């Protein structure tokens, strides 16, 4: 899905070079069909119609929330495993994906990098070890074209910390500070957003303590990192069973 976009084009190029994968079809919006690379495979703008021609296969979706939800419904009707890299889904859309995952294998993560997956495992342990004397904060940077803010990855990283501290997400995450907001509360984690240039993705988690601080930064230097992760997920999810949404943490764990 989204074959003419930046991530879609990268996925197509890498799939073409991987002997373990076969590119069956490319999908793009009708008004963007001219952006599709010239590959020897089926292409179109109607996923349901294309699947009736090529049969079931793993679908990779890096598009927009509304499009992803429609893709998930069609994937379910055709019994196709689904890999989702789309970010910015709301709570209602999240529930739909969870329901689809009870019928077909679904792999969904806001960040396909192994490094972020490991960081999500380490942050809760670090937050617990440092204790209440250290105040957690987070800053994320992405390119100027990114539509959602904060990034899905930033929210996942922040939630990994707040949940380890048993802080409620809705009350503890401060996505913006402006004006006379008062002193920082004991159960509060700020998530700040920067946008500009062509930054692929950068996330820094801070733990501010008395007389010292810890900074953990993950920088993605190329979209190929995410594309390779998605293709790795596509190979893996085809052998899994429905029942829940799988993440990169599941893939890394089962392959360790």
MOJO-V55978 format. One record per residue. PSI is psi in degrees with one decimal (none if undefined). Layout:
[[PSI] [PSI]]
//
This chain:
[[144.4] [39.3] [-23.3] [-4.6] [179.2] [-47.7] [-40.7] [-43.8] [-39.9] [-42.5] [-42.1] [-45.6] [-44.0] [-36.0] [-40.3] [-27.6] [-8.7] [114.6] [-15.7] [-6.6] [149.9] [120.8] [110.3] [-39.1] [153.0] [134.7] [140.5] [159.1] [151.7] [-34.3] [1.0] [15.8] [-26.8] [-16.1] [-6.7] [135.1] [153.5] [94.3] [152.8] [75.1] [171.4] [143.9] [158.8] [-173.6] [-6.7] [104.2] [-43.2] [-43.8] [-42.6] [-40.6] [-29.7] [-21.3] [-41.1] [-14.2] [177.9] [151.9] [173.3] [129.0] [131.1] [125.7] [113.2] [73.3] [-128.6] [155.0] [-47.3] [-41.5] [-38.6] [-40.5] [-42.6] [-40.6] [-43.1] [-41.2] [-42.0] [-40.4] [-40.4] [-44.1] [-23.7] [4.9] [43.9] [128.7] [149.2] [131.0] [122.3] [126.7] [5.8] [139.8] [168.6] [12.0] [140.2] [180.0] [-39.9] [-42.0] [-35.1] [-41.7] [-38.3] [-44.2] [-41.9] [-39.6] [-43.4] [-35.6] [-14.3] [-9.0] [-32.4] [157.5] [126.2] [129.4] [121.2] [123.1] [142.2] [-11.0] [120.4] [5.6] [144.1] [-36.8] [-43.5] [-37.9] [-43.4] [-39.2] [-38.1] [-28.8] [-32.8] [-34.7] [-44.3] [-38.2] [-40.7] [-42.4] [-41.7] [-39.5] [-37.9] [-32.1] [-171.5] [-12.7] [-15.3] [125.9] [121.5] [140.1] [163.4] [141.0] [136.9] [146.3] [133.0] [168.8] [161.4] [-14.6] [-7.4] [135.2] [-35.6] [146.9] [134.4] [169.0] [155.6] [-35.9] [-42.3] [-43.4] [-40.2] [-43.5] [-43.6] [-41.9] [-31.6] [-34.3] [-50.7] [-36.8] [-32.0] [-27.7] [0.8] [36.2] [136.8] [132.4] [-48.1] [-28.5] [-28.6] [-26.9] [119.6] [103.7] [-8.9] [141.7] [129.3] [137.6] [-158.9] [79.9] [-7.0] [178.3] [154.6] [130.2] [165.8] [-31.3] [71.9] [137.9] [117.6] [141.0] [110.7] [145.4] [131.9] [142.2] [134.4] [153.0] [-141.2] [30.4] [122.5] [-44.2] [129.6] [129.7] [128.3] [124.5] [128.5] [144.7] [105.4] [116.7] [178.7] [109.9] [3.9] [162.0] [154.0] [134.6] [129.0] [118.3] [134.6] [125.5] [127.3] [121.3] [-12.6] [145.0] [-16.1] [-30.4] [-47.1] [-38.5] [-43.2] [-38.5] [-40.1] [-39.4] [-36.9] [-41.0] [-37.8] [-40.0] [-39.6] [-41.7] [-24.2] [-20.2] [3.1] [164.9] [153.4] [166.9] [-29.4] [168.5] [124.2] [153.1] [177.1] [-29.5] [-37.4] [-43.4] [-47.3] [-41.8] [-47.5] [-20.8] [6.4] [none]]
//
